[in-house]
Amino acid sequence: MQELLSAIQLDQALNIVKQGGPVVVILLLLSLVATTLIFIKLFQIIWFRIGSNAGINKVIELWLNGYTHEAYELVKTSHNPTKSILAHLMRGLLQRSVDQKIVREDVERIALREVGKLRSYMRPLEAIVQIAPLLGLFGTVIGMIEAFQTLQSAGSEADPAVLAGGIWVALLTTAVGLAVAIPLAFVVSWFDGRIESERLTMQESITSLLTGRVTDANRQPKETEETVRHAA
């Protein structure tokens, strides 16, 4: 029974491809490309833990509390982009002879490179989201033209059912284009959210390490005690 249902579904899919013509074939190829890129991006997000802030605050607190080497050991071999940037920053700050402004500029260079890596494969996905509905619409226009040409050729003996069938086939390409683009748009939006979260984490972490989070409320008492001690 299951084999029969599978055969029927396969036959229906092949029929849709046959009726939709080259446009549907192109859209199906684009969907295969998009699926491949999605799996690549998912692997990248999982492997590099993009969008996850686990352990970042602990590393920064260790550094700010004077445990510089312990903090560096936690990030020096990490695959996470933010931790990798922190490792670069820590190496620069540990070189006391190098000006902090130079260290920051060099770390910003590395951060731009890492963000560029995070956005790899995003442009093709975004392009497919935009192109798929347009291709579907293009197929519909071509199909409508062919349907009306057929109706015109039939003259006074034209059958409205033929026209309706031609319009149905023409609209099929738009439906396929939207079926490719709509789910992909949600996936691309989720990827963008993870990448933006990682970018903000990078920026916040770099600034926290350089400024020492001097305005944080939980650091005020410590600064006040130091001020009183120096004043005494």
C-alpha positions in Angstrom: 0.0 0.0 0.0 2.8 2.4 0.9 4.6 1.6 -2.3 1.4 2.4 -4.3 1.0 5.7 -2.5 4.7 6.6 -3.1 4.3 5.7 -6.8 1.2 7.9 -7.1 2.9 10.9 -5.3 5.9 10.5 -7.6 3.7 10.4 -10.7 1.9 13.6 -9.5 5.2 15.3 -8.9 6.5 14.3 -12.4 3.2 15.5 -13.9 3.6 18.9 -12.2 7.1 19.2 -13.5 5.9 18.3 -17.0 3.0 20.8 -17.0 5.1 23.5 -15.4 7.8 23.2 -18.1 11.3 24.6 -17.8 10.4 27.2 -15.2 9.4 24.6 -12.7 12.5 22.6 -13.4 14.6 25.7 -12.7 12.7 26.4 -9.5 13.2 22.8 -8.3 17.0 23.1 -9.0 17.0 26.4 -7.1 15.3 24.6 -4.2 17.9 21.9 -4.2 20.7 24.5 -4.1 18.9 26.3 -1.3 18.5 23.1 0.7 22.2 22.3 0.3 23.2 25.8 1.5 20.8 25.6 4.4 22.5 22.4 5.6 25.9 24.1 5.2 24.8 27.1 7.3 23.3 24.9 9.9 26.5 23.0 10.3 28.4 26.3 10.5 26.0 27.6 13.2 26.3 24.4 15.3 30.0 23.9 14.8 30.9 27.5 15.6 28.1 27.9 18.1 27.0 31.1 16.4 24.5 33.2 18.5 25.4 31.4 21.7 26.9 33.5 24.5 27.8 30.5 26.8 31.0 31.2 28.7 31.7 34.7 27.3 30.8 36.5 30.5 32.8 34.1 32.5 35.9 34.7 30.4 35.5 38.5 30.6 35.0 38.4 34.4 38.1 36.3 34.8 40.1 38.8 32.8 38.8 41.8 34.6 39.4 40.2 38.0 43.1 39.7 37.1 43.1 36.1 36.0 44.4 37.0 32.5 46.1 33.8 31.7 43.2 31.6 32.9 40.8 33.6 30.7 43.1 33.3 27.7 43.4 29.6 28.1 39.6 29.3 27.8 39.4 31.1 24.5 42.6 30.4 22.6 41.5 27.2 20.9 37.8 28.0 20.6 36.0 27.7 17.3 33.4 30.4 18.3 34.1 33.6 16.4 33.6 35.9 19.5 35.9 33.8 21.6 38.5 33.7 18.8 38.4 37.5 18.7 38.7 37.7 22.4 41.8 35.5 22.2 43.3 37.9 19.6 42.5 40.9 21.9 44.0 39.3 24.9 47.2 38.5 23.1 47.4 42.1 22.1 46.7 43.4 25.6 49.2 41.1 27.2 51.9 42.8 25.1 52.3 45.8 27.3 54.5 47.6 24.8 51.7 47.8 22.2 49.3 50.8 22.4 45.7 49.9 23.2 44.4 51.9 20.2 46.5 49.8 17.8 45.3 46.6 19.5 41.6 47.7 19.1 42.1 48.6 15.4 43.7 45.2 14.7 40.9 43.4 16.5 38.3 45.3 14.6 40.0 44.1 11.4 39.7 40.5 12.6 36.1 41.1 13.7 35.2 42.3 10.2 36.8 39.2 8.7 34.9 37.0 11.1 31.6 38.7 10.3 32.3 38.2 6.6 32.8 34.5 7.2 29.5 34.3 9.2 27.6 35.8 6.2 29.1 33.3 3.8 26.4 31.6 1.6 23.8 34.2 2.8 23.8 36.1 -0.5 22.8 33.1 -2.7 20.0 32.2 -0.2 18.7 35.8 -0.3 19.0 35.8 -4.1 16.9 32.6 -4.3 14.2 34.2 -2.0 13.9 37.1 -4.4 14.3 35.3 -7.7 11.9 32.3 -7.1 8.7 34.3 -7.0 9.8 36.3 -10.0 10.6 33.2 -12.0 7.2 31.8 -11.0 5.5 35.0 -12.2 7.5 34.9 -15.4 6.3 31.3 -16.1 2.7 32.4 -15.4 3.0 35.2 -17.9 4.4 32.9 -20.5 1.7 30.4 -19.8 -1.1 33.0 -20.1 0.3 34.2 -23.4 0.3 30.6 -24.7 -3.2 30.0 -23.4 -4.6 33.1 -25.2 -2.7 32.3 -28.3 -4.4 28.9 -28.3 -7.8 30.5 -27.7 -7.2 32.9 -30.6 -6.1 30.1 -33.0 -9.3 28.2 -32.2 -11.4 31.2 -33.4 -15.2 30.9 -33.0 -14.9 27.2 -32.0 -12.8 28.1 -28.9 -13.5 26.0 -25.8 -13.5 27.9 -22.5 -12.3 24.8 -20.8 -9.1 24.9 -22.8 -8.5 28.4 -21.7 -9.2 27.5 -18.1 -6.8 24.6 -18.3 -4.1 26.8 -19.8 -4.5 29.4 -17.0 -4.4 26.6 -14.4 -1.1 25.4 -15.8 0.2 29.0 -16.0 -0.6 29.7 -12.4 1.2 26.5 -11.4 4.6 28.1 -11.8 3.7 31.0 -9.5 2.6 28.5 -6.8 5.9 26.6 -7.1 7.9 29.8 -6.9 6.1 30.9 -3.8 6.4 27.4 -2.3 10.2 27.7 -2.7 10.5 31.3 -1.5 8.2 31.5 1.5 9.8 28.8 3.7 13.3 29.9 2.6 12.5 33.5 3.6 11.8 32.3 7.2 15.1 30.3 7.3 17.1 33.3 6.0 15.5 35.5 8.6 16.5 33.1 11.3 20.1 32.9 10.0 20.3 36.7 9.9 19.1 36.8 13.5 21.8 34.4 14.7 24.5 36.3 12.8 23.4 39.7 14.1 23.3 38.3 17.7 26.9 37.0 17.2 28.0 40.4 15.8 26.5 42.3 18.8 28.2 39.8 21.2 31.5 40.5 19.5 31.1 44.2 19.8 30.0 44.1 23.4 32.8 41.6 24.4 35.5 43.7 22.8 34.3 46.9 24.5 33.8 45.1 27.9 37.4 43.9 27.8 38.8 47.2 26.9 36.8 49.4 29.2 36.6 47.0 32.2 32.8 47.5 32.4 33.4 50.5 34.6 29.8 51.6 34.5 28.3 48.3 35.6 26.4 48.6 38.9 28.1 45.5 40.4 31.5 47.2 39.9 30.6 50.4 41.7 31.2 49.3 45.2 34.6 48.0 44.4 35.6 51.3 42.8 34.2 53.3 45.7 36.3 51.2 48.2 39.4 51.9 46.2 38.6 55.6 46.0 38.1 55.7 49.8 41.3 53.8 50.4 43.3 56.1 48.2 41.7 59.1 49.8 42.6 57.8 53.3 
